[in-house]
Amino acid sequence: MAYWLIKSEPDAYSWAQMQQDKRTHWSGVRNHQAAGNLRAMKIGDLAFFYHSNVGKEIVGIVEVAATAYPDPSDETKKFVMVDVAYKKSMPKPVTLAQMKSEKSLANLQLIKQSRLSVVPVRAEEWQKIMALGGLK
């Protein structure tokens, strides 16, 4: 299993909406590196759901429910999307400031490549963030 982090601006698509929908398409990614990360996702992989711009915090966990397929909103036909399903909420949201203050998270891609909307998370980073969020 691989771990990921996906970003959404809460005014565009929020965690509350994800909880209500239970499953959604993760579309609209237009960066080639982020799209490559989408292509690497496998069914059953887990991803942190991160509120960007407003909040700047990890608020929940989703599971990859469908691997990459063409994003119909992309007129160039170069980009893909995946489906994700609601898994669980973080008991305590983990803020960007918290993550930046943890030495063990210094190489977290969210921090190193802050503009990417889909990034991998190493297993040890996943475990640290889970602990910060009140999950084991």
A tleap script that builds the chain and sets N, CA, C and O, in Angstrom:
source leaprc.protein.ff14SB
mol = sequence {
  NMET ALA TYR TRP LEU ILE LYS SER GLU PRO
  ASP ALA TYR SER TRP ALA GLN MET GLN GLN
  ASP LYS ARG THR HIE TRP SER GLY VAL ARG
  ASN HIE GLN ALA ALA GLY ASN LEU ARG ALA
  MET LYS ILE GLY ASP LEU ALA PHE PHE TYR
  HIE SER ASN VAL GLY LYS GLU ILE VAL GLY
  ILE VAL GLU VAL ALA ALA THR ALA TYR PRO
  ASP PRO SER ASP GLU THR LYS LYS PHE VAL
  MET VAL ASP VAL ALA TYR LYS LYS SER MET
  PRO LYS PRO VAL THR LEU ALA GLN MET LYS
  SER GLU LYS SER LEU ALA ASN LEU GLN LEU
  ILE LYS GLN SER ARG LEU SER VAL VAL PRO
  VAL ARG ALA GLU GLU TRP GLN LYS ILE MET
  ALA LEU GLY GLY LEU CLYS
}
set mol.1.N position { 0.837 -1.178 0.000 }
set mol.1.CA position { 0.000 0.000 0.000 }
set mol.1.C position { 0.881 1.240 0.000 }
set mol.1.O position { 1.912 1.292 0.670 }
set mol.2.N position { 0.457 2.225 -0.756 }
set mol.2.CA position { 1.145 3.518 -0.786 }
set mol.2.C position { 0.264 4.557 -0.096 }
set mol.2.O position { -0.945 4.381 0.055 }
set mol.3.N position { 0.911 5.640 0.315 }
set mol.3.CA position { 0.216 6.736 0.989 }
set mol.3.C position { 0.396 8.011 0.188 }
set mol.3.O position { 1.417 8.216 -0.469 }
set mol.4.N position { -0.617 8.865 0.255 }
set mol.4.CA position { -0.656 10.087 -0.538 }
set mol.4.C position { -1.252 11.220 0.278 }
set mol.4.O position { -1.780 11.015 1.371 }
set mol.5.N position { -1.156 12.409 -0.273 }
set mol.5.CA position { -1.857 13.571 0.252 }
set mol.5.C position { -2.472 14.277 -0.947 }
set mol.5.O position { -1.791 14.561 -1.933 }
set mol.6.N position { -3.770 14.557 -0.851 }
set mol.6.CA position { -4.466 15.298 -1.904 }
set mol.6.C position { -5.015 16.587 -1.295 }
set mol.6.O position { -5.476 16.614 -0.154 }
set mol.7.N position { -4.950 17.642 -2.087 }
set mol.7.CA position { -5.359 18.962 -1.603 }
set mol.7.C position { -6.642 19.422 -2.279 }
set mol.7.O position { -6.887 19.148 -3.453 }
set mol.8.N position { -7.447 20.125 -1.505 }
set mol.8.CA position { -8.612 20.788 -2.051 }
set mol.8.C position { -8.870 22.068 -1.272 }
set mol.8.O position { -8.755 22.101 -0.047 }
set mol.9.N position { -9.214 23.105 -1.991 }
set mol.9.CA position { -9.638 24.330 -1.318 }
set mol.9.C position { -11.035 24.061 -0.772 }
set mol.9.O position { -11.914 23.632 -1.519 }
set mol.10.N position { -11.256 24.306 0.523 }
set mol.10.CA position { -12.546 23.946 1.108 }
set mol.10.C position { -13.747 24.664 0.487 }
set mol.10.O position { -14.870 24.164 0.555 }
set mol.11.N position { -13.517 25.829 -0.116 }
set mol.11.CA position { -14.647 26.496 -0.776 }
set mol.11.C position { -14.929 25.895 -2.161 }
set mol.11.O position { -15.974 26.167 -2.752 }
set mol.12.N position { -14.012 25.088 -2.674 }
set mol.12.CA position { -14.233 24.391 -3.947 }
set mol.12.C position { -14.800 22.991 -3.696 }
set mol.12.O position { -15.782 22.596 -4.324 }
set mol.13.N position { -14.183 22.245 -2.780 }
set mol.13.CA position { -14.670 20.915 -2.390 }
set mol.13.C position { -14.129 20.640 -0.997 }
set mol.13.O position { -12.924 20.470 -0.817 }
set mol.14.N position { -15.017 20.595 -0.015 }
set mol.14.CA position { -14.612 20.489 1.384 }
set mol.14.C position { -14.688 19.058 1.911 }
set mol.14.O position { -15.274 18.171 1.291 }
set mol.15.N position { -14.086 18.871 3.056 }
set mol.15.CA position { -14.161 17.589 3.739 }
set mol.15.C position { -15.614 17.265 4.092 }
set mol.15.O position { -16.026 16.108 4.005 }
set mol.16.N position { -16.381 18.260 4.483 }
set mol.16.CA position { -17.799 18.031 4.792 }
set mol.16.C position { -18.526 17.490 3.560 }
set mol.16.O position { -19.377 16.608 3.676 }
set mol.17.N position { -18.192 18.017 2.384 }
set mol.17.CA position { -18.798 17.525 1.145 }
set mol.17.C position { -18.352 16.089 0.866 }
set mol.17.O position { -19.152 15.261 0.432 }
set mol.18.N position { -17.071 15.797 1.116 }
set mol.18.CA position { -16.555 14.436 0.925 }
set mol.18.C position { -17.292 13.456 1.832 }
set mol.18.O position { -17.657 12.361 1.404 }
set mol.19.N position { -17.507 13.849 3.074 }
set mol.19.CA position { -18.230 12.984 4.012 }
set mol.19.C position { -19.660 12.732 3.523 }
set mol.19.O position { -20.180 11.623 3.645 }
set mol.20.N position { -20.271 13.746 2.983 }
set mol.20.CA position { -21.644 13.612 2.480 }
set mol.20.C position { -21.688 12.741 1.226 }
set mol.20.O position { -22.553 11.874 1.096 }
set mol.21.N position { -20.753 12.976 0.304 }
set mol.21.CA position { -20.753 12.236 -0.964 }
set mol.21.C position { -20.320 10.779 -0.808 }
set mol.21.O position { -20.780 9.916 -1.555 }
set mol.22.N position { -19.449 10.502 0.144 }
set mol.22.CA position { -18.871 9.168 0.392 }
set mol.22.C position { -17.873 8.720 -0.678 }
set mol.22.O position { -16.939 7.979 -0.369 }
set mol.23.N position { -18.048 9.146 -1.909 }
set mol.23.CA position { -17.128 8.808 -3.004 }
set mol.23.C position { -17.209 9.928 -4.035 }
set mol.23.O position { -18.275 10.487 -4.291 }
set mol.24.N position { -16.046 10.244 -4.624 }
set mol.24.CA position { -16.029 11.306 -5.627 }
set mol.24.C position { -14.894 11.082 -6.615 }
set mol.24.O position { -13.976 10.301 -6.364 }
set mol.25.N position { -14.973 11.780 -7.740 }
set mol.25.CA position { -13.883 11.809 -8.713 }
set mol.25.C position { -12.884 12.856 -8.242 }
set mol.25.O position { -13.291 13.936 -7.814 }
set mol.26.N position { -11.580 12.565 -8.310 }
set mol.26.CA position { -10.562 13.568 -7.993 }
set mol.26.C position { -10.048 14.080 -9.325 }
set mol.26.O position { -9.106 13.532 -9.896 }
set mol.27.N position { -10.675 15.133 -9.807 }
set mol.27.CA position { -10.429 15.642 -11.153 }
set mol.27.C position { -9.847 17.045 -11.098 }
set mol.27.O position { -9.722 17.643 -10.029 }
set mol.28.N position { -9.492 17.559 -12.271 }
set mol.28.CA position { -9.034 18.935 -12.380 }
set mol.28.C position { -7.541 19.133 -12.174 }
set mol.28.O position { -7.065 20.268 -12.202 }
set mol.29.N position { -6.795 18.060 -11.969 }
set mol.29.CA position { -5.342 18.168 -11.770 }
set mol.29.C position { -4.698 18.488 -13.116 }
set mol.29.O position { -4.883 17.748 -14.082 }
set mol.30.N position { -3.942 19.587 -13.188 }
set mol.30.CA position { -3.341 20.013 -14.453 }
set mol.30.C position { -1.826 20.205 -14.362 }
set mol.30.O position { -1.240 20.915 -15.179 }
set mol.31.N position { -1.212 19.592 -13.399 }
set mol.31.CA position { 0.237 19.610 -13.268 }
set mol.31.C position { 0.726 18.205 -13.619 }
set mol.31.O position { 0.185 17.218 -13.121 }
set mol.32.N position { 1.745 18.109 -14.472 }
set mol.32.CA position { 2.198 16.797 -14.946 }
set mol.32.C position { 2.752 15.926 -13.817 }
set mol.32.O position { 2.525 14.716 -13.810 }
set mol.33.N position { 3.468 16.516 -12.874 }
set mol.33.CA position { 4.001 15.712 -11.765 }
set mol.33.C position { 2.868 15.201 -10.875 }
set mol.33.O position { 2.873 14.036 -10.478 }
set mol.34.N position { 1.909 16.053 -10.562 }
set mol.34.CA position { 0.761 15.633 -9.753 }
set mol.34.C position { -0.054 14.574 -10.496 }
set mol.34.O position { -0.533 13.617 -9.888 }
set mol.35.N position { -0.209 14.746 -11.811 }
set mol.35.CA position { -0.937 13.758 -12.605 }
set mol.35.C position { -0.200 12.417 -12.613 }
set mol.35.O position { -0.832 11.360 -12.604 }
set mol.36.N position { 1.128 12.460 -12.631 }
set mol.36.CA position { 1.913 11.236 -12.535 }
set mol.36.C position { 1.665 10.530 -11.206 }
set mol.36.O position { 1.623 9.301 -11.143 }
set mol.37.N position { 1.502 11.315 -10.153 }
set mol.37.CA position { 1.171 10.727 -8.853 }
set mol.37.C position { -0.202 10.070 -8.889 }
set mol.37.O position { -0.393 8.998 -8.315 }
set mol.38.N position { -1.167 10.710 -9.566 }
set mol.38.CA position { -2.487 10.087 -9.717 }
set mol.38.C position { -2.365 8.757 -10.458 }
set mol.38.O position { -3.001 7.775 -10.075 }
set mol.39.N position { -1.557 8.720 -11.508 }
set mol.39.CA position { -1.375 7.489 -12.288 }
set mol.39.C position { -0.752 6.364 -11.466 }
set mol.39.O position { -0.983 5.186 -11.739 }
set mol.40.N position { 0.041 6.735 -10.455 }
set mol.40.CA position { 0.714 5.743 -9.615 }
set mol.40.C position { -0.194 5.166 -8.523 }
set mol.40.O position { 0.152 4.160 -7.904 }
set mol.41.N position { -1.326 5.778 -8.287 }
set mol.41.CA position { -2.220 5.319 -7.225 }
set mol.41.C position { -2.846 3.972 -7.585 }
set mol.41.O position { -3.172 3.697 -8.739 }
set mol.42.N position { -2.998 3.152 -6.556 }
set mol.42.CA position { -3.619 1.831 -6.694 }
set mol.42.C position { -4.861 1.764 -5.803 }
set mol.42.O position { -4.949 2.461 -4.791 }
set mol.43.N position { -5.799 0.934 -6.184 }
set mol.43.CA position { -6.989 0.739 -5.357 }
set mol.43.C position { -6.548 0.264 -3.973 }
set mol.43.O position { -5.729 -0.646 -3.844 }
set mol.44.N position { -7.103 0.894 -2.952 }
set mol.44.CA position { -6.767 0.560 -1.575 }
set mol.44.C position { -5.710 1.464 -0.965 }
set mol.44.O position { -5.564 1.493 0.257 }
set mol.45.N position { -4.961 2.212 -1.791 }
set mol.45.CA position { -4.018 3.192 -1.239 }
set mol.45.C position { -4.816 4.209 -0.416 }
set mol.45.O position { -5.994 4.452 -0.681 }
set mol.46.N position { -4.160 4.791 0.575 }
set mol.46.CA position { -4.808 5.792 1.419 }
set mol.46.C position { -4.205 7.167 1.159 }
set mol.46.O position { -3.031 7.293 0.809 }
set mol.47.N position { -5.030 8.192 1.338 }
set mol.47.CA position { -4.573 9.570 1.132 }
set mol.47.C position { -5.129 10.473 2.222 }
set mol.47.O position { -6.291 10.366 2.614 }
set mol.48.N position { -4.275 11.356 2.695 }
set mol.48.CA position { -4.759 12.416 3.566 }
set mol.48.C position { -5.513 13.424 2.711 }
set mol.48.O position { -5.114 13.706 1.581 }
set mol.49.N position { -6.596 13.964 3.243 }
set mol.49.CA position { -7.382 15.018 2.602 }
set mol.49.C position { -6.984 16.318 3.287 }
set mol.49.O position { -7.212 16.500 4.483 }
set mol.50.N position { -6.388 17.215 2.515 }
set mol.50.CA position { -5.813 18.452 3.043 }
set mol.50.C position { -6.593 19.650 2.540 }
set mol.50.O position { -6.789 19.810 1.335 }
set mol.51.N position { -7.040 20.495 3.464 }
set mol.51.CA position { -7.675 21.763 3.096 }
set mol.51.C position { -6.574 22.784 2.821 }
set mol.51.O position { -5.828 23.157 3.726 }
set mol.52.N position { -6.474 23.232 1.579 }
set mol.52.CA position { -5.465 24.229 1.221 }
set mol.52.C position { -6.061 25.625 1.251 }
set mol.52.O position { -7.280 25.797 1.247 }
set mol.53.N position { -5.198 26.603 1.282 }
set mol.53.CA position { -5.551 28.032 1.303 }
set mol.53.C position { -6.306 28.428 2.565 }
set mol.53.O position { -5.821 29.272 3.319 }
set mol.54.N position { -7.468 27.852 2.820 }
set mol.54.CA position { -8.237 28.154 4.024 }
set mol.54.C position { -8.093 26.958 4.964 }
set mol.54.O position { -8.468 25.840 4.612 }
set mol.55.N position { -7.564 27.189 6.130 }
set mol.55.CA position { -7.388 26.111 7.094 }
set mol.55.C position { -5.990 25.537 7.083 }
set mol.55.O position { -5.359 25.421 8.133 }
set mol.56.N position { -5.495 25.175 5.910 }
set mol.56.CA position { -4.160 24.582 5.753 }
set mol.56.C position { -3.956 23.474 6.783 }
set mol.56.O position { -3.088 23.560 7.652 }
set mol.57.N position { -4.785 22.422 6.661 }
set mol.57.CA position { -4.711 21.328 7.617 }
set mol.57.C position { -5.239 20.035 7.003 }
set mol.57.O position { -6.086 20.047 6.109 }
set mol.58.N position { -4.714 18.919 7.510 }
set mol.58.CA position { -5.212 17.603 7.137 }
set mol.58.C position { -6.440 17.338 7.995 }
set mol.58.O position { -6.376 17.384 9.223 }
set mol.59.N position { -7.551 17.062 7.338 }
set mol.59.CA position { -8.810 16.906 8.065 }
set mol.59.C position { -9.383 15.497 7.995 }
set mol.59.O position { -10.282 15.162 8.765 }
set mol.60.N position { -8.875 14.658 7.077 }
set mol.60.CA position { -9.426 13.321 6.965 }
set mol.60.C position { -8.587 12.409 6.097 }
set mol.60.O position { -7.525 12.782 5.599 }
set mol.61.N position { -9.103 11.192 5.932 }
set mol.61.CA position { -8.441 10.158 5.146 }
set mol.61.C position { -9.438 9.593 4.142 }
set mol.61.O position { -10.588 9.305 4.474 }
set mol.62.N position { -8.969 9.441 2.909 }
set mol.62.CA position { -9.759 8.800 1.862 }
set mol.62.C position { -8.994 7.580 1.348 }
set mol.62.O position { -7.790 7.446 1.563 }
set mol.63.N position { -9.719 6.701 0.667 }
set mol.63.CA position { -9.127 5.512 0.071 }
set mol.63.C position { -9.298 5.586 -1.437 }
set mol.63.O position { -10.359 5.984 -1.919 }
set mol.64.N position { -8.282 5.213 -2.180 }
set mol.64.CA position { -8.395 5.188 -3.638 }
set mol.64.C position { -9.365 4.069 -4.014 }
set mol.64.O position { -9.162 2.908 -3.658 }
set mol.65.N position { -10.417 4.437 -4.736 }
set mol.65.CA position { -11.479 3.492 -5.095 }
set mol.65.C position { -11.458 3.113 -6.574 }
set mol.65.O position { -12.031 2.093 -6.957 }
set mol.66.N position { -10.807 3.920 -7.408 }
set mol.66.CA position { -10.650 3.614 -8.838 }
set mol.66.C position { -9.340 4.229 -9.298 }
set mol.66.O position { -9.034 5.375 -8.969 }
set mol.67.N position { -8.571 3.468 -10.059 }
set mol.67.CA position { -7.290 3.959 -10.554 }
set mol.67.C position { -7.499 4.976 -11.671 }
set mol.67.O position { -8.623 5.212 -12.115 }
set mol.68.N position { -6.405 5.567 -12.112 }
set mol.68.CA position { -6.442 6.672 -13.070 }
set mol.68.C position { -7.181 6.326 -14.356 }
set mol.68.O position { -7.014 5.251 -14.932 }
set mol.69.N position { -7.996 7.270 -14.777 }
set mol.69.CA position { -8.701 7.192 -16.055 }
set mol.69.C position { -8.838 8.613 -16.595 }
set mol.69.O position { -8.692 9.574 -15.840 }
set mol.70.N position { -9.116 8.762 -17.893 }
set mol.70.CA position { -9.123 10.104 -18.494 }
set mol.70.C position { -10.079 11.070 -17.783 }
set mol.70.O position { -11.208 10.719 -17.439 }
set mol.71.N position { -9.597 12.279 -17.579 }
set mol.71.CA position { -10.402 13.341 -16.967 }
set mol.71.C position { -11.191 14.022 -18.083 }
set mol.71.O position { -10.603 14.709 -18.920 }
set mol.72.N position { -12.515 13.842 -18.108 }
set mol.72.CA position { -13.301 14.414 -19.200 }
set mol.72.C position { -13.307 15.943 -19.234 }
set mol.72.O position { -13.691 16.536 -20.242 }
set mol.73.N position { -12.883 16.587 -18.139 }
set mol.73.CA position { -12.842 18.057 -18.138 }
set mol.73.C position { -11.566 18.591 -18.793 }
set mol.73.O position { -11.398 19.802 -18.936 }
set mol.74.N position { -10.671 17.688 -19.189 }
set mol.74.CA position { -9.409 18.085 -19.818 }
set mol.74.C position { -9.539 18.005 -21.335 }
set mol.74.O position { -9.590 16.915 -21.905 }
set mol.75.N position { -9.591 19.152 -21.975 }
set mol.75.CA position { -9.741 19.197 -23.438 }
set mol.75.C position { -8.513 18.671 -24.169 }
set mol.75.O position { -8.613 18.260 -25.325 }
set mol.76.N position { -7.349 18.678 -23.508 }
set mol.76.CA position { -6.122 18.211 -24.165 }
set mol.76.C position { -6.004 16.684 -24.162 }
set mol.76.O position { -5.202 16.115 -24.903 }
set mol.77.N position { -6.800 16.033 -23.329 }
set mol.77.CA position { -6.785 14.556 -23.195 }
set mol.77.C position { -5.464 14.033 -22.627 }
set mol.77.O position { -5.118 12.871 -22.839 }
set mol.78.N position { -4.723 14.885 -21.904 }
set mol.78.CA position { -3.443 14.484 -21.314 }
set mol.78.C position { -3.562 14.098 -19.841 }
set mol.78.O position { -2.714 13.371 -19.322 }
set mol.79.N position { -4.598 14.574 -19.170 }
set mol.79.CA position { -4.674 14.430 -17.725 }
set mol.79.C position { -5.711 13.395 -17.303 }
set mol.79.O position { -6.648 13.074 -18.034 }
set mol.80.N position { -5.501 12.889 -16.091 }
set mol.80.CA position { -6.331 11.810 -15.564 }
set mol.80.C position { -6.955 12.214 -14.239 }
set mol.80.O position { -6.640 13.257 -13.667 }
set mol.81.N position { -7.851 11.354 -13.771 }
set mol.81.CA position { -8.423 11.507 -12.439 }
set mol.81.C position { -8.548 10.122 -11.819 }
set mol.81.O position { -8.447 9.111 -12.514 }
set mol.82.N position { -8.764 10.082 -10.526 }
set mol.82.CA position { -9.025 8.844 -9.804 }
set mol.82.C position { -10.317 9.042 -9.017 }
set mol.82.O position { -10.820 10.160 -8.904 }
set mol.83.N position { -10.838 7.965 -8.485 }
set mol.83.CA position { -11.964 8.070 -7.558 }
set mol.83.C position { -11.441 7.804 -6.163 }
set mol.83.O position { -10.597 6.930 -5.962 }
set mol.84.N position { -11.945 8.562 -5.198 }
set mol.84.CA position { -11.601 8.352 -3.798 }
set mol.84.C position { -12.879 8.201 -2.989 }
set mol.84.O position { -13.927 8.748 -3.334 }
set mol.85.N position { -12.765 7.441 -1.896 }
set mol.85.CA position { -13.908 7.190 -1.021 }
set mol.85.C position { -13.570 7.609 0.408 }
set mol.85.O position { -12.443 7.440 0.874 }
set mol.86.N position { -14.553 8.148 1.076 }
set mol.86.CA position { -14.410 8.554 2.477 }
set mol.86.C position { -13.965 7.361 3.323 }
set mol.86.O position { -14.506 6.262 3.194 }
set mol.87.N position { -12.991 7.584 4.176 }
set mol.87.CA position { -12.516 6.537 5.090 }
set mol.87.C position { -12.772 6.949 6.536 }
set mol.87.O position { -13.508 6.269 7.252 }
set mol.88.N position { -12.166 8.067 6.976 }
set mol.88.CA position { -12.386 8.550 8.342 }
set mol.88.C position { -11.906 9.982 8.488 }
set mol.88.O position { -11.089 10.474 7.709 }
set mol.89.N position { -12.436 10.633 9.508 }
set mol.89.CA position { -12.016 11.992 9.850 }
set mol.89.C position { -10.851 11.930 10.829 }
set mol.89.O position { -10.702 10.967 11.581 }
set mol.90.N position { -10.042 12.959 10.803 }
set mol.90.CA position { -8.982 13.090 11.793 }
set mol.90.C position { -9.629 13.605 13.087 }
set mol.90.O position { -10.314 14.627 13.054 }
set mol.91.N position { -9.431 12.927 14.219 }
set mol.91.CA position { -9.986 13.444 15.472 }
set mol.91.C position { -9.508 14.863 15.767 }
set mol.91.O position { -10.262 15.690 16.280 }
set mol.92.N position { -8.220 15.138 15.428 }
set mol.92.CA position { -7.656 16.478 15.573 }
set mol.92.C position { -7.031 16.832 14.229 }
set mol.92.O position { -6.068 16.183 13.820 }
set mol.93.N position { -7.546 17.838 13.533 }
set mol.93.CA position { -6.893 18.244 12.283 }
set mol.93.C position { -5.419 18.560 12.531 }
set mol.93.O position { -5.054 19.104 13.573 }
set mol.94.N position { -4.580 18.211 11.555 }
set mol.94.CA position { -3.137 18.446 11.667 }
set mol.94.C position { -2.790 19.614 10.752 }
set mol.94.O position { -2.920 19.528 9.531 }
set mol.95.N position { -2.350 20.701 11.363 }
set mol.95.CA position { -2.093 21.926 10.610 }
set mol.95.C position { -0.740 21.883 9.913 }
set mol.95.O position { 0.156 21.130 10.296 }
set mol.96.N position { -0.617 22.704 8.888 }
set mol.96.CA position { 0.653 22.858 8.193 }
set mol.96.C position { 1.723 23.345 9.167 }
set mol.96.O position { 2.864 22.888 9.111 }
set mol.97.N position { 1.369 24.255 10.045 }
set mol.97.CA position { 2.323 24.769 11.036 }
set mol.97.C position { 2.842 23.641 11.930 }
set mol.97.O position { 4.036 23.591 12.225 }
set mol.98.N position { 1.961 22.738 12.364 }
set mol.98.CA position { 2.392 21.592 13.178 }
set mol.98.C position { 3.384 20.734 12.397 }
set mol.98.O position { 4.429 20.343 12.916 }
set mol.99.N position { 3.038 20.448 11.136 }
set mol.99.CA position { 3.899 19.593 10.323 }
set mol.99.C position { 5.262 20.248 10.105 }
set mol.99.O position { 6.291 19.573 10.150 }
set mol.100.N position { 5.271 21.550 9.870 }
set mol.100.CA position { 6.536 22.254 9.660 }
set mol.100.C position { 7.395 22.272 10.922 }
set mol.100.O position { 8.618 22.373 10.830 }
set mol.101.N position { 6.783 22.176 12.082 }
set mol.101.CA position { 7.539 22.215 13.340 }
set mol.101.C position { 8.114 20.853 13.733 }
set mol.101.O position { 8.906 20.766 14.671 }
set mol.102.N position { 7.726 19.801 13.029 }
set mol.102.CA position { 8.214 18.450 13.331 }
set mol.102.C position { 9.439 18.127 12.478 }
set mol.102.O position { 9.349 18.086 11.251 }
set mol.103.N position { 10.578 17.900 13.125 }
set mol.103.CA position { 11.800 17.587 12.379 }
set mol.103.C position { 11.631 16.344 11.518 }
set mol.103.O position { 12.175 16.275 10.415 }
set mol.104.N position { 10.886 15.366 12.007 }
set mol.104.CA position { 10.712 14.113 11.263 }
set mol.104.C position { 9.886 14.307 9.988 }
set mol.104.O position { 9.827 13.408 9.149 }
set mol.105.N position { 9.258 15.458 9.838 }
set mol.105.CA position { 8.452 15.741 8.637 }
set mol.105.C position { 9.116 16.779 7.730 }
set mol.105.O position { 8.474 17.306 6.821 }
set mol.106.N position { 10.381 17.071 7.967 }
set mol.106.CA position { 11.084 18.111 7.200 }
set mol.106.C position { 11.118 17.830 5.702 }
set mol.106.O position { 11.165 18.765 4.903 }
set mol.107.N position { 11.095 16.553 5.308 }
set mol.107.CA position { 11.141 16.204 3.883 }
set mol.107.C position { 9.778 15.857 3.304 }
set mol.107.O position { 9.691 15.376 2.174 }
set mol.108.N position { 8.720 16.093 4.059 }
set mol.108.CA position { 7.365 15.857 3.570 }
set mol.108.C position { 7.139 16.650 2.279 }
set mol.108.O position { 7.407 17.850 2.234 }
set mol.109.N position { 6.654 15.993 1.251 }
set mol.109.CA position { 6.472 16.656 -0.044 }
set mol.109.C position { 5.512 17.845 0.037 }
set mol.109.O position { 5.657 18.802 -0.723 }
set mol.110.N position { 4.551 17.799 0.931 }
set mol.110.CA position { 3.657 18.941 1.129 }
set mol.110.C position { 4.467 20.187 1.469 }
set mol.110.O position { 4.113 21.290 1.054 }
set mol.111.N position { 5.538 20.018 2.215 }
set mol.111.CA position { 6.385 21.138 2.615 }
set mol.111.C position { 7.409 21.453 1.528 }
set mol.111.O position { 7.639 22.621 1.212 }
set mol.112.N position { 8.017 20.427 0.959 }
set mol.112.CA position { 9.069 20.606 -0.048 }
set mol.112.C position { 8.531 21.115 -1.387 }
set mol.112.O position { 9.175 21.937 -2.040 }
set mol.113.N position { 7.365 20.635 -1.795 }
set mol.113.CA position { 6.759 21.025 -3.075 }
set mol.113.C position { 5.328 21.479 -2.806 }
set mol.113.O position { 4.364 20.820 -3.196 }
set mol.114.N position { 5.218 22.588 -2.151 }
set mol.114.CA position { 3.926 23.043 -1.633 }
set mol.114.C position { 2.885 23.353 -2.712 }
set mol.114.O position { 1.694 23.435 -2.410 }
set mol.115.N position { 3.312 23.523 -3.948 }
set mol.115.CA position { 2.358 23.870 -5.009 }
set mol.115.C position { 1.670 22.644 -5.610 }
set mol.115.O position { 0.644 22.783 -6.276 }
set mol.116.N position { 2.220 21.442 -5.384 }
set mol.116.CA position { 1.621 20.240 -5.960 }
set mol.116.C position { 0.348 19.852 -5.217 }
set mol.116.O position { 0.300 19.906 -3.988 }
set mol.117.N position { -0.676 19.463 -5.960 }
set mol.117.CA position { -1.962 19.115 -5.351 }
set mol.117.C position { -2.087 17.649 -4.986 }
set mol.117.O position { -3.008 17.265 -4.265 }
set mol.118.N position { -1.166 16.818 -5.479 }
set mol.118.CA position { -1.161 15.385 -5.159 }
set mol.118.C position { 0.291 14.991 -4.932 }
set mol.118.O position { 1.116 15.097 -5.840 }
set mol.119.N position { 0.607 14.534 -3.713 }
set mol.119.CA position { 1.990 14.173 -3.395 }
set mol.119.C position { 2.031 12.845 -2.642 }
set mol.119.O position { 1.088 12.495 -1.932 }
set mol.120.N position { 3.135 12.106 -2.803 }
set mol.120.CA position { 3.298 10.888 -2.011 }
set mol.120.C position { 3.674 11.231 -0.569 }
set mol.120.O position { 4.235 12.290 -0.287 }
set mol.121.N position { 3.351 10.315 0.322 }
set mol.121.CA position { 3.706 10.433 1.739 }
set mol.121.C position { 4.406 9.133 2.122 }
set mol.121.O position { 3.871 8.047 1.897 }
set mol.122.N position { 5.600 9.242 2.700 }
set mol.122.CA position { 6.324 8.039 3.127 }
set mol.122.C position { 5.636 7.420 4.347 }
set mol.122.O position { 4.968 8.118 5.110 }
set mol.123.N position { 5.802 6.124 4.523 }
set mol.123.CA position { 5.135 5.391 5.614 }
set mol.123.C position { 5.427 6.007 6.980 }
set mol.123.O position { 4.522 6.136 7.805 }
set mol.124.N position { 6.675 6.386 7.227 }
set mol.124.CA position { 7.012 6.953 8.531 }
set mol.124.C position { 6.376 8.338 8.720 }
set mol.124.O position { 6.022 8.713 9.838 }
set mol.125.N position { 6.233 9.089 7.630 }
set mol.125.CA position { 5.547 10.385 7.696 }
set mol.125.C position { 4.064 10.161 7.972 }
set mol.125.O position { 3.454 10.872 8.770 }
set mol.126.N position { 3.494 9.163 7.300 }
set mol.126.CA position { 2.077 8.821 7.500 }
set mol.126.C position { 1.825 8.525 8.980 }
set mol.126.O position { 0.886 9.052 9.576 }
set mol.127.N position { 2.663 7.685 9.558 }
set mol.127.CA position { 2.482 7.299 10.964 }
set mol.127.C position { 2.601 8.499 11.895 }
set mol.127.O position { 1.829 8.616 12.847 }
set mol.128.N position { 3.542 9.383 11.642 }
set mol.128.CA position { 3.725 10.574 12.480 }
set mol.128.C position { 2.504 11.482 12.391 }
set mol.128.O position { 2.024 11.978 13.411 }
set mol.129.N position { 2.000 11.703 11.183 }
set mol.129.CA position { 0.829 12.568 11.001 }
set mol.129.C position { -0.403 11.928 11.636 }
set mol.129.O position { -1.225 12.617 12.239 }
set mol.130.N position { -0.527 10.618 11.499 }
set mol.130.CA position { -1.652 9.913 12.142 }
set mol.130.C position { -1.606 10.148 13.656 }
set mol.130.O position { -2.635 10.430 14.271 }
set mol.131.N position { -0.428 10.035 14.249 }
set mol.131.CA position { -0.290 10.244 15.699 }
set mol.131.C position { -0.637 11.690 16.075 }
set mol.131.O position { -1.323 11.931 17.069 }
set mol.132.N position { -0.161 12.642 15.278 }
set mol.132.CA position { -0.487 14.049 15.545 }
set mol.132.C position { -1.999 14.294 15.470 }
set mol.132.O position { -2.541 15.135 16.187 }
set mol.133.N position { -2.658 13.549 14.598 }
set mol.133.CA position { -4.104 13.704 14.434 }
set mol.133.C position { -4.956 12.867 15.372 }
set mol.133.O position { -6.184 12.884 15.287 }
set mol.134.N position { -4.302 12.132 16.271 }
set mol.134.CA position { -5.036 11.343 17.250 }
set mol.134.C position { -5.425 9.963 16.768 }
set mol.134.O position { -6.321 9.342 17.340 }
set mol.135.N position { -4.767 9.465 15.722 }
set mol.135.CA position { -5.043 8.114 15.207 }
set mol.135.C position { -3.780 7.266 15.316 }
set mol.135.O position { -2.666 7.791 15.320 }
set mol.136.N position { -3.959 5.990 15.403 }
set mol.136.CA position { -2.802 5.074 15.457 }
set mol.136.C position { -2.598 4.414 14.123 }
set mol.136.O position { -1.678 3.611 13.966 }
savepdb mol mol.pdb
quit
